[in-house]
Structures are given as C-alpha cells and as structure tokens.
C-alpha cells in the first residue's frame, strides 16, 4: 500500500531542520569512520609486505586482511560497552567519544614503524590499533543510527536514515581524495614509504569537520534516564534475542556486498585487472557518488511504500540474480564495464543499506535501543569482515577471481533473505518510545 499523505511540508520546520542537522552530522561522522577502514583496504597491496613480510605476496595480503577481521571482532565488544553507556547516560556524549577514539587510532596508524624497523612489534601495534578502531566504531555507527531515528519526524525515518547511511559512501570518497593527494605528493616508490602514511594522516581533516558539526547538534529527548535498565545488553537478549539473530544475518548479507565488493574494489581491481591507479579511483568514486545521492531517495521511497521488510528482502533477491554479471563486468578490466558495474553496485547497496536503521529502530525501545542496534549490526558486520579474506582465498583456490566473489555474495545474500522471513512486522507508524 502506498501512503499518499507523507510530504515534507507535513512537519514543523524546527523538527525537520533539527533532524536534518543530526542526520548530516551522522553522515559526516560515519563517513570519517568508514574512511578509516577503507583506507586500510585501499593500502593493502602496498603495505601488506611492510607488516607481514613473506616469500609469497598473496600470503602477505591474506595475513594483512586477517587483521581486518580481528579489528571487526572488537566491534561487538565495543557495542556492548559503548551501547551500555549510551543507554544509561544518553546518546550524544558516547557518540562523540566514539568518534574521537576512532580518529586517534586512525591518525596513529600513519606513524607506525614497519616490520623492517622494529620486527614483530610493528605487527602487534598494527593489530592493536585495528582493534581500537573496531571498538570505537561500534559506538559511532550504533549511536548514529539510534540518535538519527529518535530525532526524525514520524513518517520520514527512512529518509533521514538514508542521509546518515550515505556516510559510508562518503568514506570511500574521502579515501579516493586522500589517495590522489598521497599519489601526487609521493608518487611511484615513495608511496610505499610515505604515501600510505599521508592517507591515514588525511583522516584528521574529516575528523575535525565531523566533531565540529556533531558538537553543535541538539538532541531531542526520547532517551529517558528514568527508563534505564541495569544491564541493557542483558535485556536485549531477553526481549530481542530472535531479532538479534535476524539483525546479525541481515547485516552479514548486506556487509558482504559492501566489504566483499565495494570497499574491496581498490584491492580487487589492483590484484586482478591492469587498470591504472587513476582508473581504479574513478571506479570507486563513481560507485560511491551513486550510493551517496541515491541513499536518501531509497530511504524516502521505503517511507512511501510502507514495508521495509519487503523492501530489504527484495534487494537480496536482486543481488542474487545480478551477482555473476556484475562481478564479471567488474573483473573485465575494461573501464566502461567497470564503471557500469560500479553504478549497479552503488544502487543495490544504497537501496538496502539506507533502510536498515529505521527498520531496527522501529522494532526496539529506547531503554535498550543503542545496545540492541550497536550489537546486532556490529556482530553482523564482524562476520562480513571475512569478505575480503574469503574472496581472495576462494579466488586463489578456485583459480577464478569471478566465481570466488560470486559464491560468497550469493551465499550471504541468501542467508540475509531467509533471516528476513523471520523478522518482526513493520512498525513504520509507531512512535519511538
């Protein structure tokens, strides 16, 4: 059923403006957080041998991608800890702490010594900073989804969620800019000594912008200190354990599309095609510009269609159908085909990813919402972080870089689709409490 009465004019200017400020702030913060992680993937082929020297280049890459997984499994831990305080003392302060913690860890990566300089200590420090990134990112993403939806006018939660979720695309755009700047300052062999460090240091710029915008926002009071529970995560498992499973599998399926294809794109194209660095940057830029601008549209359309559950499920089916041709075009190494594939991927990820925060928020209450959202999404994404590793491994074992990624994407999308069949009903018309 299409709801015909939802219009932007239906809402008070003050409420709409405040929701817009918060969602844009969340977009910038989430963009910075994802920038941190994407830069890590962006420089994989350059710095893997610097921290994991091996006689085999692919072995170095696989070990390096393994640290990505370790960092992601710090996220559920961070979700429990930061979600606890987000539900106990309020959203905004924990949201700021998460952003700052992530920023410090990222910029610090640019100062790390290499294996050749300090031996295994370099590897240990890299892993420690990756785990710090994962820990603090859990509070950023979960907090952003919570505060945006709690401050969005009823009937437009999908739209404002779409703005916030578009930050993931912005993170990749930041990474492209950082890469171009680093290549300009340190071209050729210099990139392996100083260029990759510049990319991490560049993160200080979007971090400063995100902190300034976030500090000024006004949080509408949905969170109520009198409604807090002693241990929010315990109540999450008591009241929402089925939905935690659904949310985890939903983010697993969606995350494999992202980490196994879009965020992994610079590494994938660098390993399996002969595209230049500039062409790879263009492909990443086009993919994520499509995602960035289509994300709010997708969220708004889900507000109109009135069934987020059916919407999310449909995108999984579309991904299963298109997985092989899209990856085949991406693998072709022919730039027009790669760009077309990127556009399709940008649309698919945005049309599903944009809707997830509203769907999760509308099926949880304020006393545990931060903890529930943060834990579910971060556990799902932690599992999906195996995407780049498994994609590379399967491609190597099967000696077919297309089928390795395709099998991974189809299996995870199918898992997400099945999970959605057991998800709660839509609560689009519900007031968040």
N, C-alpha and C positions, 0 to 999 in steps of 0.2 A: 504494500500500500504506500502511495506517495503522499506525504504530508504537504499540503499546499499553503499552509499558513505561516511557515517559517520564513521570516525575512529579517535582514539586518536592522530594519527600521523598528522592529518589534521591541527592541531592547533600549533601556536607558543609556544615554551617551556615556555616563560615568562608568557604568558596569562594563560596557563594551570596550571603552578606552582602557580601563584597568586590566581587563582580560587580555587585550592586545599587547599591552606593555609586558605583562608577565609571560605571555607565550613567546614574544620576540626575545625576551631575556633568556628564557629556557632554550630557545633556538640557538642563540649565541653560545650559551654555556655548553649545550650538548654538542654544538659544532666544535668547540675547543676540545672537549673531552674526546670526541671521535678523531679529531685531528691528531691527538697524541698517539692513538692506537694505529691509525692509518699510516702515519709517518713511520712507525715501527715496521709495518708491512712494506712501505714504499722503499725502505733502505735495506730490505732483507738481502737482496742479491749482492749488495755492496759490502755490508758489514758482517754477514754470517761468518766468513772466514776469519774476521778480525777477533771474534769472541769464541768461535768454535772451529779452530783450525783442524783440518782433516785432509787425508790424501784424496778424498772424494768431495768434489764441490757440492753435489746433491746431498751428501751426508751432512755437510756443514749447514746447508739450508734447512734440512729436516730438523736438526738439533736446534737451530735458531727458532724455527716455527714451533718447536716443542715448548720453548719458554713463553710463547704467546699463550699456550694452553695453561701453563702454570699461573700466569697473571690473571687469566679469566676465572680460574677456580678460587682466586682470592675474592672474587666478586660476591658470591653467596655469603661469605663470611662478613664482608663489608656491609652487605644488605641487612644481615641480622643486627649488627652493631649500630650502624647509622640509622637504619629503619626504626630501631628501638627508641633512640633519642628523638627522631623525627616525629614519632607518635606520642612521645612523653612530653617534650618541651616545645614542639612546634616545628613547622616546615622550613621557614626561611633561613634560620641560623644554621641548621645542619646542611642545608643546600649550599650555603656559602663556604662552610668548612670543607665540604666535598670538593668543590671547585678549586679552592686554594691548595688542598693536599695533592690533587691530581696535577696541578700546574707545577708545583715544586718538584715532584717526581719526574715530570717530563723534561723540564729545563735541565735538571741534574744529569739526565742521560747524555746530554751534549758534552759533559765534562768527563765522562768515564774514560779511564785508561783502557788500552786494549790488552789482549792476551799476550802479545809480544812484549808489552811493557811490564806487566805485573803477574803474568801467569794466570792460574785458575781464579785468582781474586777478581779479575775482570769479569769472568763469567758469573761469579757469585753476586757481584754488585749489580750486574745487569738484571739478573733474576729477581733480586730484592726490589729494585726499582719497578720492574714489571708488576710484581705483586702489589706494590704500593699503589700503582696506577689502578689496578683492578679493584683494590679495596675501596678507594675513594670514588671511583667511577660508579660503583653500586649506589652510593648515596645521591650522586648527581642525577643519574637517569631516573631512578625511582622517585626522588624528590621532585624532579621536574614534571614528571607525569602526574604526580599527586597534586601539586600546587596549581598547575595549569587547569586541571579539570575541576578542582574545588573552587576556582575563581572564574570559571566560564559560565556564561548565561545558559540556562537550560535550553536545549534545542540547538546549541551551537558548539557542543563539546567536541564533536568530531572535527569541526573546522579549526578550533584553536589547538586541538591535539595535532592536527596536520601541520600547523605552523611550527609547533615545538619539535615534532619528529623530523621536519625538514632539516633540522640542525645536523643530522647525520650526514646528509649530502653536503652541507656547508663545510663539515670537517674535511671531506675529501677535496673540496675546492680550495680550502686553506692549504692542504697538503700539496696540491698542484702548484700554487703560488710559491710556497716555500721551496719546492723542488726546482722551479725555474730560477728563483733567486740564488739558490745554492749552486746550480749549474753555471750561472753567469759569473758568480764570484770565484768559484773553484771548479773550473772545467776539467774534463779529462781525468788524469790520475789524481789530481788534487782533491777530487770528490771523495776518494776513499780515505783521505787523511783529515780534511777539514770540512768538506762539503756536507757530509751527512750530519756533522755536529751543528752546522748552521741551521739545518732543518729542524732540529729539536729546539734550538735557541729561539727560532722564529715563533715558537709557541707562546712566548711571553707577550706578544702583541695581542692575539685574540683573547688571551687570558685577562689582560688588563681591561679590554673592552667589555668582556663578559662580567667582570667583577663590578665595574662602574654601573652598568645597566641594572644589574641584579640588586645592588645595594639600595637603589632608589625605589624599588617597587613597593607597592602597598598590598599586603596580604589580606584578603577578605577572610573573616573569621568563620571557617567551617570547622577547623580544628578546635576542640573544646577540652581544656585541661581537666575539667571535672569528669569527662567521659573516659579518661585514660585508664588502661589496664596495666597490671603489674608487669607482665611479660608479653608484649604484643605478639611476638613470634609464636608463643605457645597457643594463644587464642587463634592465630592464623591457621595452625594445624588442626585445632579442634573444630573450627567453624568452616574452614575453606579448604580442607585437605584435597578434596576432589578437584576444586578449581585451581589449586596449586599445580596439580598434575597436568590439567588442561593448559594452563598458562605456560608451564615449562615446555610442553611439547609444541605449543603454538610458537613460542619464541625460538625453539630449536629449528623448526621448519623454516621460519622467516629468517633466522640468523644464518642458516646455511646458504640461503640465497644471497644474503649480504656478504658474509665473510668468505664463502666459497666462490663467489663470482665478482661482486662489485669491489669490495675492499681488497680482494686478492688480485684484482685486474692488473695493477702495475707489475706484480711479481709474475703472474701467469703469462702476460704478454712478453715480459722480459725473458722468461725461460723458453717459451715455445714458439715465438714468432721473431721475425727480423725487423720489426718496427723500430724506428728511432725513438729516443727518449722523448723528443718533442711530440711525435705522433701518439705515443702512449699517454702523455699528459693531456693531449687533446681529447682522446677517447674517454679518459677519466673525467675530464671537465664537462664534456657534453652529457655523459651519463648522469652526472650529479646535478647539473643545471636543470635537466628534465625532472629529476627527482625533487629538487628544491621547490620548483614552481608548481609542480603537479600535486605535491603533498597536501596543501590546504584545500585544493579543489577536491581531492579524493575524500578528505575528512568531511567537507561540506556535503558532498553527494551522499555519504553514509548517513548524515543527519536527515537528508531528504528521503532516502529510500527506507529508512526506519528499521533496518535489520543488519546490525553489524556482524552478527553471527553468520548470516548467509553471505554477506559481502566478503568476509575474511576467507570463508570456505571456498568460495568461487575462485579467488585468486590462487589458492593452492592447486586447484584443478587446471587453471590456465598455465601455471608454471610447469606442471607435469607434462602437459601437451607440448609446450614450447621449449622445454629444456634442451632437447637434442639440436633442433635447428638453430637456436640462439647461441649455444656453445660452439657449434660447428662454424657459424659465421664469425664468432669471436676468435676462434683458432685459425681462421683462414689467413690472417696477417695482412689482408687487403683492407686498407684503411676505410674505404666507404662501407664495406660489410661490417667492420669492427664498430664503426660509429652507429650504424643502424642497429646492430645487436645491443650496443650500449643504451640507445634510446628505449628499446623494448624493455631492457632490464630496469632502467630508471622508472618507467611507468609501472611495471609489475611490483617492484619493491615499494614504491610510494603509495600505491593504491591499497596495499595491505598494511604496511607499517604505520601509516597515518592514523589508522582506525583503532589500533590496539590499545592505546592509553585510555580512550573513552570507554571501550568495552570492559576493560579491567576495573576502572574506577566506578562504573555504574553497577558493578556487582560486588562491591565491598563497602564497609562503613568506615567512618573517619577514625575510630579508635585504633584500627589496625591497618588502615589503607596504605600508609607509607611502607610498612613492613611487608605487607602482602604483595604489593606491586614490585617493590625492590627485590624481594627474594625470588618471586616467580620468574620475572624477566631475566634476572641475572643468573639464575641456575640454568634457564633455557639457553641463554647466550653463552654461558660457560661450556655447555655441551656442544654448542655450534662452533665454538672456537677451534674444535678439531678440524673444521672445514679445510683451511689451507693445508694443514699437515696431511689429512686424509686424501685431499685432492691430489697433492703432489705424490704421495705414496702410491695411490691407486694408478695414477697415470704412469708412474715408473714401472710398477709391477706388471700392469696390463700392456705396457708399451704403446699406450693410446691415450694421449692427453685429453681427447674429447670425451671418450666413454668414462674415464675415471671421474671427471667432474659431473657428468650427466647422471651416472648411477647414484652418486652422493646426493645430488639435488632432488632427484625423483623420490628416493627413499625417505628423505627428511620431509619433503612436501606431503607425501602420503601419510606419514606419521602425524603431521600437523592437521591434515584434513580429518583423519579418524578421530583425533582428540576433540576437534570442534563439534563433532557429532554428539559428544557427551558434555558439552559446555552448558552453562546456565542460559536461561532465556534472556532475550534483550530487555534492558531496563532503560531505554532511551528517555522515557518520560519521567523517570524517577528523580526526585530531588536528592542531591547528595547530602547525607547526614553524618 
